[in-house]
């Protein structure tokens, strides 16, 4: 490890844990919705599971493009509060909610209007396309509320409050799975009921999240009406973050398209493995949320030395978490495979893919910790350039896989190479002092 010997304990651990542990819940909310849907829909049939794979790829791709609503809010709000500008932090939070609502309605309309085309680009056809279209058409109804929750969580995390996002995420996940179990195993409805249960959870959570943020902003003295100038500025400063995120998500969309070319069983197994990978990645990103918030706060105060020392500890913690969760996935890969389907061939292929997922987690810990740290520091242009380079590298590898007629195992090896290509420049950047800026 290029950071020197790790310590068993650090006086930064309590502060990191105070944010990282509850942040876990808010980060994994949408992937947990999809993961629960995957487990339940997988027991309806392989066609439905493949349809979910295509639909969730579209949803998660658009969701990833909008993640800047959270990540682009956390660091700046933390810096403003660290510098004593509470009104400015409240104003940015509120305008983030307005922007989330506008983008949510717009993106939902695009997915509804062009869903068939988008799903066709991914390779969906026949019965798989019909199942995917049903899931997508219903799911878009909850999308504006999901984005409002994202923006609200960015505000909460910037204020060093990760408890509220955790409570909201737990409530949403509970509502989702309870309604889904009633509608599908209980009443015998199909894939559309799975999407509806998620929509119900997203609407309820989004309303509560918005109310809580609005109450705080009004108490802080911020103007509640939408401000187009501020919203345009938010979009402008988030451009690099959008490029970075879309390059990442685009790589995983490409991986689903490649897996679709292998066959229905392969794309279904890949969907499960990707769902687990994304859920674990966001679990590791809980430390990255602490990195965004605390790095922003310390640099806002001007405490560069503390920012440097604490971020090293964040990297150590995320690698340790990656080792633990990676081993758990490897050990329990076969029971996990059986959980998602009653088809023994598909279950074995899922277990095979999950072995790759587990092995990648320590490396992922380094990548996601450094991602959060540099986002909190406002080093967004570097992140965007590095991610685009890694995405191009991954696309080349995928081209080789298709040309050589290789299979799912090689696709997951390419994903590991992609994460390595991300890690190398991030580690180099962290070891420099360029990102330790007290102003942005």
Phi, psi and omega in degrees: 000132189280010185254006183087176182295137181277151176267147176290325180223153178214150179287355174275347188300317183296317181291322177294313182296324181302327178265318189290319184295308177291332179297334180306315182297315182292327181289323186268009185303302183294314176300327178291324173303311182293322180294318176297317177299320180299315181296316183284315181293326179301333179273356171281314180171161181293324179298316179295321179295319177295320177298318176298323179302315181290313182296316182291332175297317177296311183298314182289332177293314179292320176302317180296322179297332183263003183296344177298339178299329175268306186293326180282353178260322187303304183299308180299319179296319178297318178296316181297316179293320177299327179271003176090006182263076183290321180297318178297320178295320179294319179298315179297320179298315183292318178293331174297322177295315178299316180297320179297318180296316181296312180294326180296315179295317180296314181291327177295320179296319179295315180296323179290317184286327184242020183302316181299318179295314181299316180293324177296323177299329181279350178105007179286139178203162177061224182296327178295319179296319180297316179295318180296319181296319178299313181296317183292316183299324179280320185298328184296341180296330180267356188295318178301323180289327176297318181290324175299320177296320177302310181297319179297318179297323176300320178294314180300314182294323177297332177271012182059036178239099179258357183287318180296313176302324178296314181297318179296317181294319179297318178297316181296316180295322179294313178301316182302309186286326179295312180297320181295318179295325178292315186285323187265290178296325184286307186257352174084017177284169186256212189295331178297325178293329177297315178295320181298320180297322177293319179299315180301315180296317182295320180296312183295315181293319181298319179297313181296316180300316181296318180299317182295318179293316181299320178300316180293318182294321178294319178295333180276349178095011180283148178285132189274341184286156180294144180237099183304325181296315179294320181294321176296321179295321178298317178296319181296314181288343182263002184302313181297322179293323177295316179299315179300313184290319181290328175296320178295308183293324178299326178295321180283330173295318176300320181297323178293320178297320178295315180297325178299328178290342179281333182135169184297316181298317182294316182291328176294316178295320179296322178300316179296313182297318178295320178299316178293317180302313182294319178298315179292323179298318179286333173296316175295329180290349175301321176291327177296326176297317175300322178297316178299311186292310185286323177297315177300317181296311184292321177289327175296323176286332182101013183268080185293319183297319179292323177300315180297311184293318182290325180292327174300318180295323178299320179296315179300317181295317182292325176295317179298317177297319178299320178297315183295308183292327178296316177297320179297318179296318180296316182294320186254023184297322181289313174301324177296319177299318179292333180295327187270349182197157173257008176272114185297327179294314179295320180299319179294321180291324175298315180300320178299314180294324181293334175297320175295317180302312181297319183294336184275349191296320177300317177298318178299326178300317177298313185296312186286327175297313180293325175304309182296320180299312183287331173295315178298329179277354181078019183272056192282326180296317178299317179299318181295314181297315179297319181291320178299317178299316179294323180294320177297317177302316180295320179298321177297316178299320179296322176299320177295318180300315179294315182296324182272356179068034181278174188245199188296324179298319178291327176297319179287332173294324177294324177296321177297319178295323177298315180292327176294319178295332174284319187294319188301307179292330178295316178297316179301316182296317182298325181286347174272179177251002185300323185282349183275065180260134179273353174226152177229000000 
